[in-house]
């Protein structure tokens, strides 16, 4: 196999291992991302249960505050959005993710440690063409003031808007073309965030047990409580975009389209994918050609693209 390609499927050259606490369960977990053959896709293997769970939109089940996938037997893996974003941002199509617990380790709260580990393991091209999902017409879902939308576009573009009452967050908006490694350079190091009141409420309900000021950005009014402050002035909206990249990766192939998120979260993005695939006239799955391949996320990504914090 050769170095990763723009219009073929890619996998890892060797395994990439990660270990740490789950954000919500607070238990130690070990996860190893292994190479996989062409056409395999991304699949989780719960080694403690010997159960496999596909990382796909139709395996997502409702969960508070994260993305959770489960198989027909009820085995599940939660908080998968950051590793899924890293895989998509590095253009890795095929991987078997062995994990010995129910939740992906949170690490520093971003995708950057996952990206670093995947790039260190090496990414190689495989002997099979890759595919993309081309959006043909607008699909939109709403939940109150929250909106998630996909529209036709020549590459994956993203426009995200958030609005929080806390002065340290406030209103933020960012638009980004995600071609050619932009995810790694612009979004991968942005950490999950919450308000101190949210932390108190989650812990009262048995959640966020593994959360610390080192793996999440915590805000209170006009203050950033986490040591070192923000990595980006607009880190919250960047992290929401990171989450959306991971949730869209559950489509099973890269999307060519413009995603708009207004106060959108994991559940709404999954509803958007379900609406897209429920309408055969709204999309087409096509084989990637040379001109399309160069427009996809992850093409040509190298370790030097990772931000230095």
Secondary structure, 3 states (H helix, E strand, C coil): CCECCCCEEEEECCCEEEEEEECCCCCEEEEEEEECCCCCCEEEEECCCCEEEECCHHHEECCCCCCEEECCCCCEEECCHHHHHHHHHCCCCCEEEEECCCECECCCCCCHHHHHHHHHHCEEEEEEECEEEEECCCEEEEECCEEEEEECCCCCEEEEEEECCCCCCCEEEEEEECCCCHHHHHHCCCCCEEEHHHHHHHHHCCCCCCCCCCCCEEEECCEECCCCCCCCCCHHHHHHHHHHHHHHHHHCCEEECEEEEECCCHHHHHHHHHHHHCCHHHEEEEECCHHHHCCCCCCCCCHHHCCCC
